[in-house]
Amino acid sequence: MTDQPYTLLFVCLGNICRSPSAENIMNHLIEQHNLRDQIVCDSAGTASYHVGNLPDRRMTAAAAKRGIPLQGRARQLEPHDLAEFDLILAMDQENYDNILALDRQGRYQHKVKMMCEFCRHHRDKEVPDPYYGGAEGFNYVIDLLLDACEGLLQYVLKTRQGVS
Ligand code: 4NP
């Protein structure tokens, strides 16, 4: 392992539902595996509508059912995030395209991946936006993200071993 922590940025549209869930689920796994010093997480939204807000109440309730408290306040993705983070995870294709739109010279494209690439049990290609739907959509987001975060943790550990 190298000394510098590996940094992950989870990105969705509003940064009040999917990406804060991904961030907090990942932090939960990081705590469980005692990797606090080695992997650092943050999240952001491509839009500014909810900047400064707590995670959505419905998302918080769904995460709490799985024993995961949601912490953090929404912030908007900024161009310097692309330079600063080691890996940037987009929840859906629109998020992915909006992230790359901040990278006009294509310097950071290699750092941007779709979150569902890391799922080991689900076949979904995107984490669906639950905002305008019912409680089951929020529960599904948590299940999908638990799967993706476990795969992502294994990926990060493998990647880190490769650079030490
Ligand atoms: P998120 O969900 O991108 O997962 O945080 C949404 C939050 C807010 C809105 C849409 C999606 N909105 O339209 O305000």
Backbone and ligand atoms as CSV (ligand in chain L), in Angstrom:
chain,resi,resn,atom,element,x,y,z
A,1,MET,N,N,0.832,-1.215,0.000
A,1,MET,CA,C,0.000,0.000,0.000
A,1,MET,C,C,0.868,1.269,0.000
A,2,THR,N,N,0.433,2.274,-0.754
A,2,THR,CA,C,1.137,3.565,-0.727
A,2,THR,C,C,0.675,4.346,0.496
A,3,ASP,N,N,1.369,5.457,0.817
A,3,ASP,CA,C,1.028,6.251,2.005
A,3,ASP,C,C,-0.221,7.092,1.809
A,4,GLN,N,N,-0.357,7.669,0.609
A,4,GLN,CA,C,-1.498,8.545,0.345
A,4,GLN,C,C,-2.787,7.732,0.283
A,5,PRO,N,N,-3.857,8.199,0.947
A,5,PRO,CA,C,-5.120,7.469,0.790
A,5,PRO,C,C,-5.636,7.542,-0.653
A,6,TYR,N,N,-6.347,6.522,-1.061
A,6,TYR,CA,C,-6.986,6.486,-2.378
A,6,TYR,C,C,-8.303,7.247,-2.239
A,7,THR,N,N,-8.581,8.151,-3.161
A,7,THR,CA,C,-9.755,9.012,-2.996
A,7,THR,C,C,-10.846,8.693,-4.018
A,8,LEU,N,N,-12.067,8.561,-3.505
A,8,LEU,CA,C,-13.229,8.214,-4.326
A,8,LEU,C,C,-14.251,9.341,-4.261
A,9,LEU,N,N,-14.793,9.711,-5.413
A,9,LEU,CA,C,-15.860,10.715,-5.445
A,9,LEU,C,C,-17.082,10.105,-6.134
A,10,PHE,N,N,-18.200,10.075,-5.414
A,10,PHE,CA,C,-19.451,9.548,-5.952
A,10,PHE,C,C,-20.286,10.722,-6.460
A,11,VAL,N,N,-20.813,10.573,-7.679
A,11,VAL,CA,C,-21.521,11.705,-8.297
A,11,VAL,C,C,-22.905,11.293,-8.811
A,12,CYS,N,N,-23.917,12.100,-8.442
A,12,CYS,CA,C,-25.254,11.943,-9.026
A,12,CYS,C,C,-25.739,13.327,-9.455
A,13,LEU,N,N,-27.042,13.505,-9.586
A,13,LEU,CA,C,-27.560,14.802,-10.045
A,13,LEU,C,C,-27.644,15.805,-8.884
A,14,GLY,N,N,-28.385,15.446,-7.841
A,14,GLY,CA,C,-28.666,16.414,-6.772
A,14,GLY,C,C,-27.766,16.311,-5.549
A,15,ASN,N,N,-27.049,15.189,-5.421
A,15,ASN,CA,C,-26.207,14.894,-4.238
A,15,ASN,C,C,-27.043,14.862,-2.951
A,16,ILE,N,N,-28.302,14.420,-3.079
A,16,ILE,CA,C,-29.114,14.217,-1.865
A,16,ILE,C,C,-29.681,12.799,-1.778
A,17,CYS,N,N,-29.570,12.005,-2.842
A,17,CYS,CA,C,-30.105,10.628,-2.789
A,17,CYS,C,C,-29.005,9.600,-3.043
A,18,ARG,N,N,-28.645,9.404,-4.314
A,18,ARG,CA,C,-27.778,8.273,-4.656
A,18,ARG,C,C,-26.332,8.453,-4.224
A,19,SER,N,N,-25.725,9.603,-4.547
A,19,SER,CA,C,-24.276,9.712,-4.244
A,19,SER,C,C,-23.979,9.808,-2.749
A,20,PRO,N,N,-24.807,10.504,-1.934
A,20,PRO,CA,C,-24.512,10.446,-0.490
A,20,PRO,C,C,-24.721,9.043,0.070
A,21,SER,N,N,-25.657,8.280,-0.509
A,21,SER,CA,C,-25.841,6.893,-0.068
A,21,SER,C,C,-24.598,6.076,-0.398
A,22,ALA,N,N,-24.110,6.229,-1.619
A,22,ALA,CA,C,-22.897,5.495,-2.019
A,22,ALA,C,C,-21.728,5.859,-1.101
A,23,GLU,N,N,-21.581,7.142,-0.839
A,23,GLU,CA,C,-20.471,7.606,0.022
A,23,GLU,C,C,-20.569,6.992,1.427
A,24,ASN,N,N,-21.759,7.029,1.993
A,24,ASN,CA,C,-21.916,6.526,3.372
A,24,ASN,C,C,-21.862,5.004,3.449
A,25,ILE,N,N,-22.371,4.318,2.423
A,25,ILE,CA,C,-22.259,2.852,2.389
A,25,ILE,C,C,-20.785,2.468,2.271
A,26,MET,N,N,-20.076,3.163,1.396
A,26,MET,CA,C,-18.640,2.862,1.216
A,26,MET,C,C,-17.887,3.127,2.519
A,27,ASN,N,N,-18.195,4.224,3.173
A,27,ASN,CA,C,-17.527,4.515,4.453
A,27,ASN,C,C,-17.835,3.429,5.494
A,28,HIS,N,N,-19.055,2.913,5.461
A,28,HIS,CA,C,-19.455,1.835,6.366
A,28,HIS,C,C,-18.576,0.593,6.126
A,29,LEU,N,N,-18.376,0.245,4.852
A,29,LEU,CA,C,-17.532,-0.913,4.517
A,29,LEU,C,C,-16.074,-0.652,4.891
A,30,ILE,N,N,-15.635,0.575,4.658
A,30,ILE,CA,C,-14.245,0.957,4.974
A,30,ILE,C,C,-13.994,0.814,6.478
A,31,GLU,N,N,-14.971,1.235,7.272
A,31,GLU,CA,C,-14.867,1.080,8.736
A,31,GLU,C,C,-14.802,-0.403,9.106
A,32,GLN,N,N,-15.705,-1.176,8.512
A,32,GLN,CA,C,-15.756,-2.619,8.821
A,32,GLN,C,C,-14.438,-3.316,8.513
A,33,HIS,N,N,-13.750,-2.843,7.458
A,33,HIS,CA,C,-12.489,-3.478,7.043
A,33,HIS,C,C,-11.269,-2.758,7.607
A,34,ASN,N,N,-11.510,-1.780,8.484
A,34,ASN,CA,C,-10.393,-1.060,9.107
A,34,ASN,C,C,-9.484,-0.379,8.093
A,35,LEU,N,N,-10.077,0.240,7.081
A,35,LEU,CA,C,-9.293,0.842,5.992
A,35,LEU,C,C,-9.386,2.365,5.991
A,36,ARG,N,N,-9.788,2.903,7.132
A,36,ARG,CA,C,-10.019,4.339,7.282
A,36,ARG,C,C,-8.858,5.210,6.780
A,37,ASP,N,N,-7.622,4.748,7.001
A,37,ASP,CA,C,-6.457,5.552,6.604
A,37,ASP,C,C,-6.116,5.384,5.131
A,38,GLN,N,N,-6.758,4.433,4.495
A,38,GLN,CA,C,-6.329,4.082,3.131
A,38,GLN,C,C,-7.276,4.505,2.020
A,39,ILE,N,N,-8.558,4.667,2.362
A,39,ILE,CA,C,-9.537,5.057,1.333
A,39,ILE,C,C,-10.395,6.185,1.890
A,40,VAL,N,N,-10.513,7.260,1.120
A,40,VAL,CA,C,-11.290,8.430,1.548
A,40,VAL,C,C,-12.388,8.696,0.516
A,41,CYS,N,N,-13.607,8.967,1.012
A,41,CYS,CA,C,-14.760,9.146,0.119
A,41,CYS,C,C,-15.376,10.536,0.248
A,42,ASP,N,N,-15.957,10.987,-0.848
A,42,ASP,CA,C,-16.736,12.223,-0.862
A,42,ASP,C,C,-17.836,12.032,-1.914
A,43,SER,N,N,-18.778,12.973,-1.982
A,43,SER,CA,C,-19.791,12.907,-3.033
A,43,SER,C,C,-20.161,14.316,-3.468
A,44,ALA,N,N,-20.754,14.404,-4.663
A,44,ALA,CA,C,-21.141,15.705,-5.226
A,44,ALA,C,C,-22.251,15.487,-6.242
A,45,GLY,N,N,-22.943,16.589,-6.565
A,45,GLY,CA,C,-23.993,16.541,-7.584
A,45,GLY,C,C,-23.584,17.377,-8.788
A,46,THR,N,N,-24.074,16.987,-9.972
A,46,THR,CA,C,-23.760,17.794,-11.156
A,46,THR,C,C,-24.601,19.073,-11.175
A,47,ALA,N,N,-25.733,19.073,-10.453
A,47,ALA,CA,C,-26.614,20.247,-10.404
A,47,ALA,C,C,-26.457,20.964,-9.061
A,48,SER,N,N,-26.916,22.201,-9.037
A,48,SER,CA,C,-26.740,23.008,-7.817
A,48,SER,C,C,-28.015,23.156,-6.986
A,49,TYR,N,N,-29.143,22.563,-7.440
A,49,TYR,CA,C,-30.439,22.812,-6.772
A,49,TYR,C,C,-30.418,22.591,-5.266
A,50,HIS,N,N,-29.675,21.605,-4.812
A,50,HIS,CA,C,-29.793,21.208,-3.398
A,50,HIS,C,C,-28.545,21.505,-2.577
A,51,VAL,N,N,-27.681,22.355,-3.098
A,51,VAL,CA,C,-26.413,22.646,-2.405
A,51,VAL,C,C,-26.677,23.058,-0.954
A,52,GLY,N,N,-25.968,22.444,-0.030
A,52,GLY,CA,C,-26.113,22.746,1.403
A,52,GLY,C,C,-27.158,21.915,2.110
A,53,ASN,N,N,-27.949,21.153,1.332
A,53,ASN,CA,C,-29.031,20.366,1.963
A,53,ASN,C,C,-28.527,19.034,2.512
A,54,LEU,N,N,-29.265,18.547,3.513
A,54,LEU,CA,C,-29.040,17.197,4.032
A,54,LEU,C,C,-29.545,16.185,2.998
A,55,PRO,N,N,-29.118,14.911,3.111
A,55,PRO,CA,C,-29.689,13.886,2.236
A,55,PRO,C,C,-31.220,13.847,2.361
A,56,ASP,N,N,-31.870,13.461,1.275
A,56,ASP,CA,C,-33.334,13.347,1.210
A,56,ASP,C,C,-33.840,12.428,2.338
A,57,ARG,N,N,-34.921,12.840,2.964
A,57,ARG,CA,C,-35.474,12.103,4.115
A,57,ARG,C,C,-35.836,10.647,3.756
A,58,ARG,N,N,-36.357,10.470,2.541
A,58,ARG,CA,C,-36.765,9.119,2.108
A,58,ARG,C,C,-35.542,8.217,1.898
A,59,MET,N,N,-34.457,8.836,1.419
A,59,MET,CA,C,-33.205,8.082,1.227
A,59,MET,C,C,-32.602,7.730,2.577
A,60,THR,N,N,-32.663,8.680,3.499
A,60,THR,CA,C,-32.135,8.457,4.853
A,60,THR,C,C,-32.880,7.311,5.523
A,61,ALA,N,N,-34.207,7.242,5.324
A,61,ALA,CA,C,-35.017,6.183,5.939
A,61,ALA,C,C,-34.636,4.820,5.346
A,62,ALA,N,N,-34.445,4.774,4.032
A,62,ALA,CA,C,-34.089,3.495,3.381
A,62,ALA,C,C,-32.710,3.023,3.845
A,63,ALA,N,N,-31.774,3.937,3.971
A,63,ALA,CA,C,-30.416,3.568,4.414
A,63,ALA,C,C,-30.435,3.127,5.877
A,64,ALA,N,N,-31.249,3.795,6.693
A,64,ALA,CA,C,-31.328,3.466,8.121
A,64,ALA,C,C,-31.828,2.032,8.312
A,65,LYS,N,N,-32.718,1.589,7.408
A,65,LYS,CA,C,-33.232,0.210,7.501
A,65,LYS,C,C,-32.119,-0.819,7.342
A,66,ARG,N,N,-31.039,-0.413,6.667
A,66,ARG,CA,C,-29.880,-1.318,6.489
A,66,ARG,C,C,-28.764,-0.978,7.490
A,67,GLY,N,N,-29.109,-0.132,8.470
A,67,GLY,CA,C,-28.127,0.194,9.522
A,67,GLY,C,C,-27.082,1.208,9.105
A,68,ILE,N,N,-27.399,2.014,8.084
A,68,ILE,CA,C,-26.408,2.995,7.611
A,68,ILE,C,C,-26.950,4.421,7.757
A,69,PRO,N,N,-26.414,5.190,8.718
A,69,PRO,CA,C,-26.836,6.579,8.841
A,69,PRO,C,C,-26.236,7.405,7.696
A,70,LEU,N,N,-27.018,8.329,7.152
A,70,LEU,CA,C,-26.496,9.180,6.072
A,70,LEU,C,C,-26.034,10.515,6.635
A,71,GLN,N,N,-24.795,10.853,6.371
A,71,GLN,CA,C,-24.227,12.133,6.829
A,71,GLN,C,C,-23.805,12.940,5.624
A,72,GLY,N,N,-23.636,14.246,5.842
A,72,GLY,CA,C,-23.088,15.114,4.800
A,72,GLY,C,C,-24.109,16.106,4.281
A,73,ARG,N,N,-23.608,17.081,3.574
A,73,ARG,CA,C,-24.428,18.130,2.948
A,73,ARG,C,C,-24.109,18.162,1.464
A,74,ALA,N,N,-25.124,18.478,0.673
A,74,ALA,CA,C,-24.933,18.471,-0.783
A,74,ALA,C,C,-23.967,19.571,-1.223
A,75,ARG,N,N,-23.166,19.226,-2.205
A,75,ARG,CA,C,-22.309,20.213,-2.872
A,75,ARG,C,C,-22.312,19.924,-4.366
A,76,GLN,N,N,-21.919,20.916,-5.137
A,76,GLN,CA,C,-21.898,20.723,-6.585
A,76,GLN,C,C,-20.500,20.294,-7.040
A,77,LEU,N,N,-20.479,19.417,-8.016
A,77,LEU,CA,C,-19.220,18.985,-8.631
A,77,LEU,C,C,-18.522,20.189,-9.266
A,78,GLU,N,N,-17.207,20.279,-9.062
A,78,GLU,CA,C,-16.436,21.383,-9.657
A,78,GLU,C,C,-15.309,20.804,-10.515
A,79,PRO,N,N,-14.871,21.573,-11.517
A,79,PRO,CA,C,-13.844,21.035,-12.427
A,79,PRO,C,C,-12.597,20.517,-11.703
A,80,HIS,N,N,-12.186,21.178,-10.615
A,80,HIS,CA,C,-10.958,20.724,-9.943
A,80,HIS,C,C,-11.116,19.346,-9.303
A,81,ASP,N,N,-12.386,18.915,-9.053
A,81,ASP,CA,C,-12.598,17.572,-8.496
A,81,ASP,C,C,-12.020,16.493,-9.420
A,82,LEU,N,N,-12.086,16.745,-10.709
A,82,LEU,CA,C,-11.606,15.739,-11.663
A,82,LEU,C,C,-10.102,15.542,-11.555
A,83,ALA,N,N,-9.404,16.621,-11.252
A,83,ALA,CA,C,-7.956,16.505,-11.086
A,83,ALA,C,C,-7.623,15.869,-9.745
A,84,GLU,N,N,-8.437,16.176,-8.735
A,84,GLU,CA,C,-8.055,15.813,-7.363
A,84,GLU,C,C,-8.366,14.379,-6.946
A,85,PHE,N,N,-9.470,13.839,-7.429
A,85,PHE,CA,C,-9.850,12.495,-6.965
A,85,PHE,C,C,-9.199,11.407,-7.829
A,86,ASP,N,N,-8.963,10.256,-7.223
A,86,ASP,CA,C,-8.357,9.144,-7.956
A,86,ASP,C,C,-9.384,8.442,-8.834
A,87,LEU,N,N,-10.618,8.335,-8.340
A,87,LEU,CA,C,-11.657,7.616,-9.087
A,87,LEU,C,C,-12.992,8.319,-8.847
A,88,ILE,N,N,-13.729,8.534,-9.942
A,88,ILE,CA,C,-14.998,9.252,-9.876
A,88,ILE,C,C,-16.085,8.314,-10.397
A,89,LEU,N,N,-17.111,8.103,-9.578
A,89,LEU,CA,C,-18.136,7.108,-9.894
A,89,LEU,C,C,-19.449,7.793,-10.235
A,90,ALA,N,N,-19.910,7.606,-11.467
A,90,ALA,CA,C,-21.169,8.184,-11.916
A,90,ALA,C,C,-22.312,7.201,-11.655
A,91,MET,N,N,-23.436,7.715,-11.173
A,91,MET,CA,C,-24.583,6.846,-10.886
A,91,MET,C,C,-25.350,6.475,-12.154
A,92,ASP,N,N,-25.441,7.413,-13.117
A,92,ASP,CA,C,-26.130,7.080,-14.372
A,92,ASP,C,C,-25.403,7.734,-15.545
A,93,GLN,N,N,-25.909,7.432,-16.742
A,93,GLN,CA,C,-25.228,7.890,-17.960
A,93,GLN,C,C,-25.217,9.414,-18.072
A,94,GLU,N,N,-26.316,10.030,-17.630
A,94,GLU,CA,C,-26.370,11.495,-17.699
A,94,GLU,C,C,-25.315,12.113,-16.778
A,95,ASN,N,N,-25.175,11.540,-15.592
A,95,ASN,CA,C,-24.128,12.019,-14.672
A,95,ASN,C,C,-22.760,11.859,-15.332
A,96,TYR,N,N,-22.551,10.703,-15.946
A,96,TYR,CA,C,-21.255,10.405,-16.595
A,96,TYR,C,C,-20.949,11.465,-17.660
A,97,ASP,N,N,-21.956,11.745,-18.494
A,97,ASP,CA,C,-21.756,12.724,-19.571
A,97,ASP,C,C,-21.497,14.114,-18.996
A,98,ASN,N,N,-22.209,14.460,-17.915
A,98,ASN,CA,C,-22.027,15.789,-17.321
A,98,ASN,C,C,-20.668,15.924,-16.623
A,99,ILE,N,N,-20.179,14.835,-16.097
A,99,ILE,CA,C,-18.833,14.862,-15.494
A,99,ILE,C,C,-17.801,15.114,-16.602
A,100,LEU,N,N,-17.928,14.351,-17.684
A,100,LEU,CA,C,-16.941,14.491,-18.771
A,100,LEU,C,C,-17.038,15.846,-19.470
A,101,ALA,N,N,-18.211,16.479,-19.379
A,101,ALA,CA,C,-18.365,17.809,-19.978
A,101,ALA,C,C,-17.478,18.841,-19.268
A,102,LEU,N,N,-17.069,18.527,-18.029
A,102,LEU,CA,C,-16.167,19.443,-17.304
A,102,LEU,C,C,-14.704,19.181,-17.656
A,103,ASP,N,N,-14.472,18.157,-18.447
A,103,ASP,CA,C,-13.113,17.723,-18.779
A,103,ASP,C,C,-12.889,17.924,-20.274
A,104,ARG,N,N,-12.841,19.175,-20.679
A,104,ARG,CA,C,-12.832,19.497,-22.111
A,104,ARG,C,C,-11.656,18.878,-22.858
A,105,GLN,N,N,-10.539,18.751,-22.158
A,105,GLN,CA,C,-9.347,18.227,-22.847
A,105,GLN,C,C,-9.226,16.706,-22.734
A,106,GLY,N,N,-10.187,16.098,-22.054
A,106,GLY,CA,C,-10.167,14.638,-21.943
A,106,GLY,C,C,-9.015,14.104,-21.110
A,107,ARG,N,N,-8.557,14.906,-20.161
A,107,ARG,CA,C,-7.386,14.477,-19.365
A,107,ARG,C,C,-7.735,13.487,-18.270
A,108,TYR,N,N,-9.010,13.494,-17.876
A,108,TYR,CA,C,-9.372,12.704,-16.696
A,108,TYR,C,C,-10.383,11.598,-16.984
A,109,GLN,N,N,-10.659,11.398,-18.253
A,109,GLN,CA,C,-11.679,10.422,-18.636
A,109,GLN,C,C,-11.404,9.040,-18.020
A,110,HIS,N,N,-10.118,8.701,-17.936
A,110,HIS,CA,C,-9.743,7.378,-17.405
A,110,HIS,C,C,-10.130,7.195,-15.944
A,111,LYS,N,N,-10.402,8.311,-15.249
A,111,LYS,CA,C,-10.748,8.222,-13.817
A,111,LYS,C,C,-12.244,8.057,-13.594
A,112,VAL,N,N,-13.049,8.234,-14.640
A,112,VAL,CA,C,-14.504,8.276,-14.472
A,112,VAL,C,C,-15.111,6.936,-14.876
A,113,LYS,N,N,-15.841,6.317,-13.954
A,113,LYS,CA,C,-16.456,5.025,-14.233
A,113,LYS,C,C,-17.919,5.022,-13.795
A,114,MET,N,N,-18.665,4.102,-14.375
A,114,MET,CA,C,-20.056,3.926,-13.966
A,114,MET,C,C,-20.088,3.052,-12.708
A,115,MET,N,N,-20.849,3.480,-11.722
A,115,MET,CA,C,-20.917,2.763,-10.443
A,115,MET,C,C,-21.311,1.292,-10.637
A,116,CYS,N,N,-22.261,1.054,-11.559
A,116,CYS,CA,C,-22.779,-0.313,-11.716
A,116,CYS,C,C,-21.765,-1.287,-12.324
A,117,GLU,N,N,-20.664,-0.756,-12.873
A,117,GLU,CA,C,-19.583,-1.639,-13.335
A,117,GLU,C,C,-19.087,-2.550,-12.219
A,118,PHE,N,N,-19.267,-2.117,-10.992
A,118,PHE,CA,C,-18.699,-2.851,-9.859
A,118,PHE,C,C,-19.686,-3.812,-9.205
A,119,CYS,N,N,-20.935,-3.837,-9.699
A,119,CYS,CA,C,-21.923,-4.767,-9.144
A,119,CYS,C,C,-21.518,-6.196,-9.452
A,120,ARG,N,N,-21.688,-7.066,-8.476
A,120,ARG,CA,C,-21.369,-8.474,-8.711
A,120,ARG,C,C,-22.634,-9.328,-8.781
A,121,HIS,N,N,-23.759,-8.776,-8.329
A,121,HIS,CA,C,-25.015,-9.545,-8.319
A,121,HIS,C,C,-26.105,-8.938,-9.197
A,122,HIS,N,N,-26.116,-7.627,-9.312
A,122,HIS,CA,C,-27.157,-6.954,-10.113
A,122,HIS,C,C,-26.660,-6.750,-11.543
A,123,ARG,N,N,-27.627,-6.740,-12.492
A,123,ARG,CA,C,-27.256,-6.566,-13.902
A,123,ARG,C,C,-27.517,-5.143,-14.390
A,124,ASP,N,N,-28.019,-4.296,-13.504
A,124,ASP,CA,C,-28.330,-2.910,-13.894
A,124,ASP,C,C,-27.082,-2.210,-14.444
A,125,LYS,N,N,-27.318,-1.314,-15.384
A,125,LYS,CA,C,-26.212,-0.513,-15.940
A,125,LYS,C,C,-26.124,0.844,-15.244
A,126,GLU,N,N,-27.236,1.254,-14.608
A,126,GLU,CA,C,-27.284,2.563,-13.953
A,126,GLU,C,C,-27.955,2.420,-12.583
A,127,VAL,N,N,-27.622,3.342,-11.678
A,127,VAL,CA,C,-28.367,3.428,-10.419
A,127,VAL,C,C,-29.549,4.354,-10.708
A,128,PRO,N,N,-30.790,3.823,-10.673
A,128,PRO,CA,C,-31.935,4.641,-11.105
A,128,PRO,C,C,-32.214,5.805,-10.153
A,129,ASP,N,N,-32.643,6.916,-10.742
A,129,ASP,CA,C,-32.973,8.104,-9.949
A,129,ASP,C,C,-34.279,7.835,-9.192
A,130,PRO,N,N,-34.243,7.819,-7.849
A,130,PRO,CA,C,-35.450,7.459,-7.090
A,130,PRO,C,C,-36.325,8.662,-6.748
A,131,TYR,N,N,-35.895,9.871,-7.120
A,131,TYR,CA,C,-36.447,11.101,-6.545
A,131,TYR,C,C,-37.954,11.255,-6.728
A,132,TYR,N,N,-38.459,10.903,-7.918
A,132,TYR,CA,C,-39.892,11.118,-8.170
A,132,TYR,C,C,-40.730,9.861,-7.964
A,133,GLY,N,N,-40.135,8.821,-7.370
A,133,GLY,CA,C,-40.861,7.567,-7.174
A,133,GLY,C,C,-41.165,7.281,-5.714
A,134,GLY,N,N,-41.582,6.035,-5.446
A,134,GLY,CA,C,-41.985,5.632,-4.099
A,134,GLY,C,C,-40.849,5.018,-3.298
A,135,ALA,N,N,-41.211,4.541,-2.088
A,135,ALA,CA,C,-40.221,4.022,-1.139
A,135,ALA,C,C,-39.430,2.839,-1.712
A,136,GLU,N,N,-40.093,2.027,-2.561
A,136,GLU,CA,C,-39.387,0.834,-3.070
A,136,GLU,C,C,-38.182,1.229,-3.930
A,137,GLY,N,N,-38.290,2.359,-4.605
A,137,GLY,CA,C,-37.164,2.849,-5.428
A,137,GLY,C,C,-35.966,3.215,-4.561
A,138,PHE,N,N,-36.219,3.782,-3.418
A,138,PHE,CA,C,-35.133,4.153,-2.489
A,138,PHE,C,C,-34.496,2.890,-1.912
A,139,ASN,N,N,-35.348,1.905,-1.564
A,139,ASN,CA,C,-34.805,0.640,-1.043
A,139,ASN,C,C,-33.938,-0.057,-2.097
A,140,TYR,N,N,-34.401,0.012,-3.351
A,140,TYR,CA,C,-33.640,-0.638,-4.422
A,140,TYR,C,C,-32.276,0.021,-4.607
A,141,VAL,N,N,-32.239,1.342,-4.519
A,141,VAL,CA,C,-30.963,2.073,-4.641
A,141,VAL,C,C,-29.972,1.588,-3.578
A,142,ILE,N,N,-30.453,1.397,-2.366
A,142,ILE,CA,C,-29.554,0.931,-1.295
A,142,ILE,C,C,-29.034,-0.475,-1.609
A,143,ASP,N,N,-29.913,-1.374,-2.052
A,143,ASP,CA,C,-29.478,-2.746,-2.378
A,143,ASP,C,C,-28.426,-2.747,-3.495
A,144,LEU,N,N,-28.707,-1.956,-4.506
A,144,LEU,CA,C,-27.789,-1.869,-5.654
A,144,LEU,C,C,-26.437,-1.299,-5.213
A,145,LEU,N,N,-26.479,-0.279,-4.402
A,145,LEU,CA,C,-25.235,0.365,-3.960
A,145,LEU,C,C,-24.445,-0.519,-2.994
A,146,LEU,N,N,-25.137,-1.304,-2.188
A,146,LEU,CA,C,-24.410,-2.242,-1.307
A,146,LEU,C,C,-23.618,-3.225,-2.172
A,147,ASP,N,N,-24.252,-3.718,-3.226
A,147,ASP,CA,C,-23.588,-4.644,-4.150
A,147,ASP,C,C,-22.398,-3.946,-4.833
A,148,ALA,N,N,-22.646,-2.769,-5.391
A,148,ALA,CA,C,-21.587,-2.054,-6.127
A,148,ALA,C,C,-20.431,-1.661,-5.196
A,149,CYS,N,N,-20.745,-1.230,-3.991
A,149,CYS,CA,C,-19.689,-0.781,-3.074
A,149,CYS,C,C,-18.787,-1.947,-2.655
A,150,GLU,N,N,-19.390,-3.132,-2.504
A,150,GLU,CA,C,-18.549,-4.292,-2.145
A,150,GLU,C,C,-17.582,-4.617,-3.282
A,151,GLY,N,N,-18.082,-4.577,-4.513
A,151,GLY,CA,C,-17.209,-4.818,-5.673
A,151,GLY,C,C,-16.156,-3.732,-5.809
A,152,LEU,N,N,-16.580,-2.502,-5.559
A,152,LEU,CA,C,-15.653,-1.365,-5.659
A,152,LEU,C,C,-14.533,-1.477,-4.624
A,153,LEU,N,N,-14.879,-1.892,-3.433
A,153,LEU,CA,C,-13.853,-2.042,-2.383
A,153,LEU,C,C,-12.797,-3.061,-2.829
A,154,GLN,N,N,-13.248,-4.178,-3.384
A,154,GLN,CA,C,-12.293,-5.193,-3.856
A,154,GLN,C,C,-11.424,-4.633,-4.982
A,155,TYR,N,N,-12.036,-3.861,-5.875
A,155,TYR,CA,C,-11.292,-3.242,-6.983
A,155,TYR,C,C,-10.221,-2.294,-6.453
A,156,VAL,N,N,-10.596,-1.458,-5.490
A,156,VAL,CA,C,-9.636,-0.480,-4.951
A,156,VAL,C,C,-8.484,-1.212,-4.266
A,157,LEU,N,N,-8.816,-2.240,-3.512
A,157,LEU,CA,C,-7.761,-2.972,-2.806
A,157,LEU,C,C,-6.795,-3.616,-3.804
A,158,LYS,N,N,-7.341,-4.162,-4.877
A,158,LYS,CA,C,-6.495,-4.781,-5.917
A,158,LYS,C,C,-5.629,-3.727,-6.617
A,159,THR,N,N,-6.247,-2.583,-6.941
A,159,THR,CA,C,-5.526,-1.505,-7.615
A,159,THR,C,C,-4.384,-0.998,-6.735
A,160,ARG,N,N,-4.675,-0.865,-5.452
A,160,ARG,CA,C,-3.669,-0.342,-4.502
A,160,ARG,C,C,-2.524,-1.320,-4.353
A,161,GLN,N,N,-2.832,-2.605,-4.322
A,161,GLN,CA,C,-1.748,-3.599,-4.211
A,161,GLN,C,C,-0.819,-3.504,-5.397
A,162,GLY,N,N,-1.432,-3.217,-6.567
A,162,GLY,CA,C,-0.654,-3.138,-7.809
A,162,GLY,C,C,0.341,-1.997,-7.835
A,163,VAL,N,N,0.093,-0.909,-7.056
A,163,VAL,CA,C,0.983,0.259,-7.127
A,163,VAL,C,C,1.970,0.322,-5.971
A,164,SER,N,N,1.913,-0.610,-5.040
A,164,SER,CA,C,2.810,-0.503,-3.887
A,164,SER,C,C,4.206,-1.045,-4.228
L,1,4NP,P1,P,-29.967,12.314,-6.715
L,1,4NP,O1,O,-31.570,12.451,-6.827
L,1,4NP,O2,O,-29.419,12.804,-8.040
L,1,4NP,O3,O,-29.775,10.849,-6.526
L,1,4NP,O4,O,-29.552,13.155,-5.533
L,1,4NP,C1,C,-32.226,13.605,-7.227
L,1,4NP,C2,C,-32.355,14.660,-6.357
L,1,4NP,C3,C,-33.041,15.795,-6.761
L,1,4NP,C4,C,-33.600,15.863,-8.016
L,1,4NP,C5,C,-33.478,14.792,-8.894
L,1,4NP,C6,C,-32.773,13.671,-8.508
L,1,4NP,N1,N,-34.321,17.017,-8.402
L,1,4NP,O5,O,-34.869,17.024,-9.520
L,1,4NP,O6,O,-34.424,17.984,-7.624
